[in-house]
Amino acid sequence: MDYKLVFIFVVVAFLATVSEAKGPSWTGVDCICTTEYDPVCGSDMVRYSNYCVFKCRVQYLKDKGLPPIYQVPCYDLPPLFG
């Protein structure tokens, strides 16, 4: 087996998990969040991928003068299917 190829694959996989990603396109603010999945639920009935993405949405709403959202326990939301 070609160990160089395996090594390169492992390094790329590692970098993909710790790399930073641009925030969602709906934010409209400069928001850089990790791709970590640690769900945070909002009072808008949306399950955000992590706290950073949630805070980006909060800032977006504030910047647009829209009603704010708040963090709520995820058990208040319907379960995810599939």
JOSUL-V391197 format. One record per helix or strand. SS is the DSSP state (@ for helix, = for strand). FROM is the first residue (numbers start at 1). TO is the last residue. If there is no record, write none. Layout:
BEGIN
ss=SS from=FROM to=TO
ss=SS from=FROM to=TO
END
This chain:
BEGIN
ss=@ from=3 to=18
ss== from=20 to=22
ss== from=32 to=34
ss== from=40 to=42
ss== from=47 to=48
ss=@ from=51 to=64
ss== from=71 to=72
ss=@ from=74 to=76
END
